Amino acid sequence: MNRAPDSGGLAAYAAHDLSSRGRRYPEPAPRYRSEYQRDRDRIIHSNAFRRLMYKTQVFVYDEGDLYRTRLTHSLEVAQIARSVAVALRLNEALAETIALAHDLGHTPFGHTGQDALNEAMRDYGGFEHNLQSLRVVDVLEEKYPEFPGLNLTFEAREGILKHCSLANARQLDELGRRFIERHPPGLEAQLANLADEIAYNNHDVDDGLRSGLIKIEQLMEIELFREPYTEVNRRYPDLPPRRLIHETVRRMINRLITDLIEASRANLEAAKPADIEEVRAQSAPLIAFSESVGAQSQALARFLRTQLYYHPKVRRAAEKADKVVKGLFDAYFSQPSLLPNAGDAADDAMARARRVADYIAGMTDRFALREYRRLTGSSVSLSGSA
Ligand code: MG
């Protein structure tokens, strides 16, 4: 790639157009955008991105319009990633691209949907949502005459594939190598990963409190919440609860972002990577929280897992979602003519199962429920007790 319209102001260790490993199908450089701005724009115009609007983040029941969906979650991740990228002079457009794309491969119904599909695919290579996000941008989006998928840069694809099993990494050529050799990706990918953690930890506190499934008294055991909550309460003793919670969450996010910028800056100053290749040659990520704040963030994540994600009410909805995904899988697998992409009659079981998984993974929550009702005749409601 021969031009770098965005290199002004970028640190040497950031992703630059000029040092990109390029696209799988070579294309002329964009005229008025950087390579990574083009990647971002392709994500925003994709079908998979629009479907995030109707996919569950945590709340697998349709209880209200204020809860995060995968789309609003992804926008919050992008906003956090962009702030930190600018502060560290990283490539803002690349960090934004990875953030917007990181959940494109998610099934309907959040993690329950992913686990159900993985079980259904047990004999056919399994299902991993990270790998599916890559599959969406590499293969499944049908937008361009000259190549499959969105033909994103290596750096965007590297960031989208956040985790990967060793077995799958071995089948992935250049992109899988870092999982086998245990090296980190570029800094923008490292950043998008932690921006995801900051976003979900904080919006799940907000959504969790709004739903009434978790309580302030429980959260007071969590340092990251207790300290700002106590400060805000002291400073504004008459604040209505919604504003009190919002100001607390705002301060939590601010604290995590500030720590991430400062600790990462110190790591970068110590390691002094000359360019993105030297970042990739490190043995560990350089974008990181300080030890103490990292531990606080982990403690909050553990709290949310046990108190919110495994709350009996969330679990009940999850069990129904599990039934829907497995029911859909069985219906399409036993009768592939039901699939819109009829494929060819010679498909072996492996290829057929993957076609079914791709179709189900692409569904929104509401479409999956409709299809389930159409194919099985029984309707499932994830909200309330139906
Ligand atoms: Mg996410």
Residues whose N, C-alpha, C, O or C-beta is under 5 A from the ligand:
A	BS01	MG	D103 D196
